[in-house]
Amino acid sequence: MTAAARTTARISARTSTRTSSRPVHPFRLLADGFLWLVTLQTRARMRAALAELDDRQLADAGLSRAELMAGLARPFWRR
């Protein structure tokens, strides 16, 4: 599991289990925001690394150039 996947899993696990109507602690909001920024940075780095691969390396990873370009066209904050 990649660092981005672990971070996303932690954020979704925290947000999906909140059922009380208590306000969220400001430090929790700060921590969640920091994890979100780390996730965005990791995604941007991974997409930049994929963009540098040649066709042979992409084929080894099971991707085509068209699939890569479609993925790179999306904003980095989207999955």
FENKA-V22700 format. One record per backbone hydrogen bond with DSSP energy under -1.0 kcal/mol. CO is the residue of the C=O (numbers start at 1). NH is the residue of the N-H. Records with the same first field share a line. If there is no record, write none. Layout:
CO: NH ; NH
//
This chain:
2: 6
3: 7
4: 8
5: 9
6: 10
7: 11
8: 12
9: 13
10: 14
11: 15
12: 16
25: 29
26: 30
27: 31
28: 32
29: 33
30: 34
31: 35
32: 36
33: 37
34: 38
35: 39
36: 40
37: 41
38: 42
39: 43
40: 44
41: 45
42: 46
43: 47
44: 48
45: 49
46: 50
47: 51
50: 53
54: 58
55: 59
56: 60
57: 61
58: 63
59: 62
64: 68
65: 69
66: 70
67: 71
68: 72
69: 73
75: 78
//
